[in-house]
Amino acid sequence: MALDVRVVREGVIAGLIGAAAVAVWFLLFDAIQGVPLRTPAVLWATLVQRLPSPAGVAPAMGPVLGYTAIHVAAFVLFGVVTAVLVAAAEREPPMLLVLLIFFAAFEVFFLALVTFLARPILGLLAWWAILIGNFLAAVSMLGYFVFWHRGLARTLLGRWVEVIREGTVAGAIGALTVAVWFLAYDTMKGRPFSTPALLGLALFEGLRQPQLLEVRLDVVLGYTVLHFAAFALFGVVVAALLMAAEWEPRVLLGLFIIFLCFELFFLGFVSALDEALVGALGWWNVAIANLLAAVAMLIYFFFGHRSLGARLLERWTED
């Protein structure tokens, strides 16, 4: 019974953390757009009151509190189910796969629910904002469970826990480097945040004419989250290669290819969206930003793996 109480308590806390992550995200999102608390008011009007068009709905305390109660209750339920799966994974490690599938389904389910039951709000609430909100909630909740079940994480993932930590930190360093570079560049041009706004509008809303760019801080915020997530993923890939290099130092040569691809990927990604974007950003500007990020990440990895260079040289001389 004590175990059941602990599981429920952890689930409730995790659910509150996830609900708070989404609430804070949309509070910032709405405030930047100049309409604080619009999202919960619109969702209440659409999902509960079933209004055909929520465009004219003004935020009011009653609807905001009503939707917040539903929002928190749903996340608490999700958190308790997750806590039960975590407890099951402690007894049967294969249940971890079920847990990961459950989190993926959580992302898909909420967007599908909004799409099919509340299509009118998609004209007011961007699909990418909904996904980012739920992504932040999922990461926050997983972080909470990993913190309180570090033994389980290490048992199931072994050294991958350290790989993920190291890769995430390196990715954050790289992402911050690029962000600072473009912020300085845009500020010197007299248009702060124009680069993330342009990339965000191109990716999220299909903007293909840079001359029509309007810097929107909500898009900047959304693109920034995606930017850091992408760099974190890249950092984890590099950290995984470094782990492999601990056994075979010559794997380090693959890192040069990875970082070369890293340099070319972003420019190719922007070109795939539209050639005009390359001209607006400047290919040299993109190359410099990614080069600085690569150097910053490599320096961080170097301090954590100082012996690998010497071991690589030893391996080559042995052959």
C-alpha positions in Angstrom: 0.0 0.0 0.0 2.9 2.3 0.8 4.3 1.7 -2.7 0.9 2.6 -4.2 0.8 5.8 -2.3 4.3 6.7 -3.4 3.4 5.9 -7.0 0.3 8.1 -6.9 2.2 10.9 -5.2 4.9 10.9 -7.9 2.3 10.8 -10.6 0.4 13.7 -9.2 3.6 15.8 -8.9 4.8 14.9 -12.4 1.3 15.8 -13.8 1.4 19.2 -12.0 4.9 19.8 -13.5 3.7 18.9 -17.0 0.6 21.1 -16.6 2.7 24.0 -15.3 5.1 23.6 -18.3 2.3 23.9 -20.8 0.6 26.7 -18.9 3.8 28.8 -18.6 4.5 28.2 -22.3 1.1 29.4 -23.5 1.1 32.3 -20.9 4.3 33.5 -22.6 2.9 32.8 -26.0 -0.3 34.7 -25.4 1.5 37.6 -23.6 3.9 38.1 -26.5 0.9 38.2 -28.9 -0.6 40.9 -26.6 -3.6 38.8 -25.5 -2.7 37.2 -22.1 -4.7 34.1 -21.2 -6.3 33.8 -24.6 -5.4 30.1 -25.1 -7.3 28.7 -22.0 -10.3 31.0 -22.8 -10.4 29.8 -26.5 -10.0 26.2 -25.5 -12.8 26.4 -23.0 -15.1 28.1 -25.5 -14.4 25.5 -28.1 -14.1 22.3 -26.1 -16.7 23.0 -23.4 -19.1 25.6 -24.7 -18.8 24.2 -28.3 -18.9 27.7 -29.9 -18.6 27.4 -33.7 -16.2 30.3 -33.9 -14.0 31.3 -30.9 -12.4 34.2 -32.8 -14.1 36.9 -30.7 -13.7 35.2 -27.3 -12.2 37.5 -24.8 -10.2 36.1 -21.8 -12.3 36.0 -18.6 -11.4 34.6 -15.2 -14.3 32.0 -15.2 -13.4 30.2 -18.5 -9.7 30.5 -17.7 -10.1 28.8 -14.3 -12.5 26.2 -15.7 -10.1 25.1 -18.5 -7.2 25.2 -16.1 -9.0 22.7 -13.8 -9.6 20.4 -16.7 -6.0 20.9 -17.9 -4.5 20.1 -14.6 -6.8 17.1 -14.0 -5.8 15.6 -17.4 -2.1 16.0 -16.8 -2.4 14.5 -13.3 -4.1 11.5 -14.7 -1.4 11.2 -17.4 1.2 11.6 -14.7 -0.3 8.8 -12.5 -0.4 6.4 -15.5 3.2 7.2 -16.3 4.2 6.7 -12.6 2.6 3.2 -12.7 4.5 2.4 -15.9 7.8 3.6 -14.3 7.1 1.4 -11.2 6.4 -1.5 -13.5 9.7 -0.9 -15.4 11.5 -1.2 -12.1 10.2 -4.7 -11.8 10.3 -5.6 -15.5 12.8 -3.5 -17.5 11.1 -4.2 -20.9 8.2 -2.0 -19.7 10.4 0.9 -20.5 9.5 0.5 -24.2 5.9 0.8 -23.3 6.6 4.0 -21.3 8.4 5.6 -24.3 5.5 4.6 -26.6 3.1 6.1 -24.1 4.9 9.4 -24.2 5.0 9.4 -28.0 1.2 8.7 -28.1 0.7 11.6 -25.7 2.1 14.0 -28.2 0.1 12.6 -31.1 -3.1 12.3 -29.1 -3.4 15.9 -27.9 -2.8 17.3 -31.4 -5.3 14.8 -32.9 -7.9 15.8 -30.2 -7.5 19.4 -31.0 -7.6 18.8 -34.7 -10.8 16.7 -34.7 -12.7 18.2 -31.9 -11.7 21.8 -32.1 -10.6 22.6 -35.6 -11.8 26.3 -35.3 -9.0 27.0 -32.8 -6.3 26.0 -35.3 -6.8 29.4 -36.9 -6.0 31.0 -33.6 -3.6 28.6 -31.9 -0.7 27.5 -34.2 -0.3 23.7 -34.5 3.4 24.1 -33.8 2.7 26.0 -30.6 0.5 23.1 -29.4 3.3 20.6 -30.2 6.0 22.6 -28.5 3.8 23.0 -25.4 3.3 19.3 -25.1 7.0 18.6 -25.9 8.1 20.8 -23.1 5.6 19.1 -20.8 6.9 15.6 -21.8 10.5 16.6 -21.3 9.7 18.2 -17.9 7.9 15.1 -16.7 10.6 12.7 -17.9 13.2 14.8 -16.2 11.3 14.5 -12.9 11.0 10.8 -13.2 14.6 10.3 -14.2 15.7 12.5 -11.2 13.8 10.3 -8.7 14.6 7.0 -10.4 18.2 7.5 -11.4 19.0 3.9 -10.4 16.4 2.6 -12.8 17.7 4.9 -15.6 21.3 3.6 -15.0 20.1 0.0 -14.8 18.2 0.2 -18.1 20.4 2.6 -20.0 23.8 2.1 -18.4 26.3 4.6 -19.8 23.7 6.1 -22.1 22.6 8.3 -19.2 25.9 10.0 -19.2 25.9 10.2 -23.0 22.5 11.9 -23.0 23.6 14.3 -20.3 26.9 15.2 -22.0 25.3 15.4 -25.4 22.5 17.7 -24.2 24.9 20.1 -22.5 27.1 20.2 -25.6 24.0 20.8 -27.7 22.9 23.6 -25.5 26.4 25.2 -25.8 26.2 24.9 -29.6 22.7 26.3 -29.8 23.5 29.2 -27.5 26.6 30.0 -29.6 24.5 30.2 -32.8 21.7 32.2 -31.1 24.2 34.8 -29.7 25.9 35.1 -33.1 22.7 35.8 -35.0 21.4 38.1 -32.3 24.5 40.2 -32.6 24.3 40.1 -36.4 20.6 41.0 -36.5 21.1 43.8 -33.9 23.9 45.3 -35.9 21.6 45.3 -38.9 19.0 47.1 -36.8 16.5 44.2 -36.8 17.0 42.1 -33.6 15.6 38.5 -33.8 15.0 38.8 -37.6 16.9 35.5 -38.3 14.9 33.2 -35.9 11.7 35.0 -37.0 12.4 34.4 -40.7 13.4 30.7 -40.1 10.4 30.2 -37.8 7.9 31.7 -40.3 9.4 29.7 -43.2 9.2 26.5 -41.3 5.9 26.9 -39.4 3.9 29.1 -41.7 5.5 28.6 -45.1 6.9 32.1 -45.6 8.8 32.2 -48.9 9.3 36.0 -49.4 11.9 37.4 -46.9 10.9 40.9 -47.9 7.5 40.4 -46.2 9.1 39.4 -42.9 7.4 40.7 -39.8 9.4 39.9 -36.6 7.0 38.1 -34.3 8.3 37.2 -30.9 5.9 34.2 -30.6 7.5 32.7 -33.7 11.0 33.5 -32.3 10.1 31.8 -29.1 8.8 28.7 -30.9 11.8 28.5 -33.2 14.2 28.9 -30.3 12.7 25.8 -28.6 13.1 23.8 -31.8 16.6 25.2 -32.3 17.8 24.0 -28.9 16.1 20.6 -29.3 17.8 20.0 -32.7 21.2 20.9 -31.2 20.6 18.6 -28.2 19.9 15.7 -30.6 23.0 16.4 -32.5 25.0 16.6 -29.3 23.7 13.2 -28.2 24.8 11.7 -31.5 28.3 13.1 -31.1 28.5 11.9 -27.5 27.4 8.4 -28.6 30.3 8.4 -31.1 32.7 9.5 -28.4 31.5 6.6 -26.2 32.2 4.2 -29.1 35.6 5.8 -29.5 36.5 4.8 -26.0 36.7 1.2 -27.3 38.0 2.1 -30.8 39.7 5.5 -31.0 39.6 5.5 -34.8 35.9 6.1 -34.6 37.0 9.7 -33.9 37.6 10.1 -37.6 33.9 9.7 -38.1 33.4 12.8 -36.0 35.1 14.9 -38.7 32.5 13.7 -41.2 29.7 14.3 -38.7 30.8 17.9 -38.1 31.3 18.5 -41.8 27.8 17.3 -42.4 26.7 19.5 -39.6 28.2 22.5 -41.4 26.4 21.7 -44.6 23.1 20.4 -43.2 21.7 23.8 -42.1 22.5 25.5 -45.3 21.0 22.6 -47.3 17.9 22.7 -45.0 17.3 26.4 -45.6 17.9 26.0 -49.3 15.3 23.2 -49.4 12.8 25.6 -47.9 13.5 28.3 -50.4 16.6 29.7 -52.2 15.5 33.2 -51.3 16.1 32.4 -47.7 19.7 31.7 -48.3 20.2 35.1 -49.9 18.4 36.8 -47.0 20.5 35.0 -44.3 23.8 35.0 -46.2 25.4 31.6 -46.7 28.6 32.9 -45.2 26.7 34.0 -42.1 25.2 30.6 -41.7 28.6 28.9 -42.2 30.3 31.1 -39.6 27.5 30.5 -37.0 27.7 26.7 -37.4 31.5 26.8 -37.4 31.5 28.7 -34.1 29.0 26.2 -32.7 31.1 23.3 -33.8 34.2 24.7 -32.2 32.4 25.5 -29.0 31.0 21.9 -28.8 34.3 20.3 -29.7 36.1 22.3 -26.9 33.5 21.1 -24.4 33.9 17.5 -25.6 37.7 17.8 -25.5 37.7 18.6 -21.8 35.7 15.5 -21.1 37.7 13.2 -23.4 41.3 14.5 -23.2 42.9 11.1 -23.5 41.3 10.1 -26.8 43.6 12.0 -29.0 46.7 10.3 -27.5 45.0 6.9 -27.7 44.1 7.5 -31.4 47.8 8.3 -32.2 48.9 5.2 -30.3 46.4 3.0 -32.3 47.7 4.3 -35.6 51.3 3.9 -34.7 50.6 0.3 -33.6 49.3 -0.5 -37.1 
